[in-house]
Amino acid sequence: MQLVQYEETIAETVTYDPPTPRSLTDDEVLAALEKLPRDYHLPVMLVDIEGLSYRELAEALGIPIGTVMSRLHRGRKLLRMGLARYAHEAGYQTTGEGNYGENRGYGLP
């Protein structure tokens, strides 16, 4: 299945879990969120911003709750990575170090 292969590829490349920078604006966070692949963008938006439960999202998307949890975990991690990279490149002071360019090509900032 195409989706499973894509998710596995993302999971294999996401190795660094940077802290979220504290000085980013709402617009910067929303811009980073918009750059997430759709399979991760939608669950993060609907659960973290709109307040849907995992079960509600699973039912709305017609997917197992385990898939919801997996996509949320990966989406949040990709978002943190994108925000940390953006903050670093914009000159914000971030805690922790990492390879901010490791996921270029996956729709991240």
N, C-alpha and C positions, 0 to 999 in steps of 0.2 A: 504494500500500500504506500503510495507516495507520501502521505502525511507522516506516517511512522518513520520513514527514512529521513525526512526533513527534521523531525523532532530529535531523532537520534543524532543527526549531524550537529544540530544546535547544542545538544547536551554534551557531546564530545568536545566541542570547542569552548564551552563556557567553563573555565577553570578558576578564574580569579573572581572573588566576590568582594568588590571594593565597598567601603562605606559610602553612604549617600552624603554629598557635600551639603553643608548647612546654609550656605549663602546664595543659593539659587532662587530665582523668582518663579512664580506660578507659571508665567509664560514659557520659561525655559523648561520647566518640568513637562508642560503640555506639549511643547515642541518635541521633546525626547520621546514622550509617549506616542505621539503620532508616527514616529519612525519605527516603532516595533512592528514586526511581522503581524499580520491580521490575526493569526491563530493565538497570539499572545496579547495583542492589543485589546481585543474584545473582552476576554475574561478579566483583565486588569481593570479596564474601564467599568465594567458592569458590577464587579465585586467591590473593588476598592473605592470607586468614586460614586457609583449609583447605589451601592449597599445591598445588592442581591446576595442571597445565601449561596453556598456552593450547590446545594440541591436545586434551588431555583434556576441557577445558571445551567446546570446539567440538563434539566428538563427543557429549558428554552432552546438550548443548542442541540438537544437530542444526543448527548454524549454521556458516557459513564462519569460518575463523580470523581473517580480516580484520575481521569483525563483532565477534568477541571482543575484538580489539585496540582497535577503535573504542569499544566499550562500556566497556572498562576505562579507557581514557584519559578519556572523558567522565565516567564514574562517579567516578574519583579526583579529577577537577577539581571536580565538584559537591560532593564530600565536603570537599575543602579549603576551598571557598567557604563551605559551611555551618559548618565549624569556625571559620573566621576570623570570620565574622559573629557566631557564638555567643560567641566569646571577646571580641570587641569590645563586644558588648552586655552581657556579664557583667562588664565592667570590666578584663579581662585586658589587659596590654600586648602589642600585636602589632607586628611589623615590617611595614612597607609600608602603603600606604593604598589604599582602593578604595571602591566603592559596594557596601556589604554587602547592600543590599536589592534589587539588580537582578534576582534570580531568584525573588522571592516568587511563589507560585502553582505552582511546579514541585515541590512536595513537600519543600522544604528547610526547615531550622529557621529 
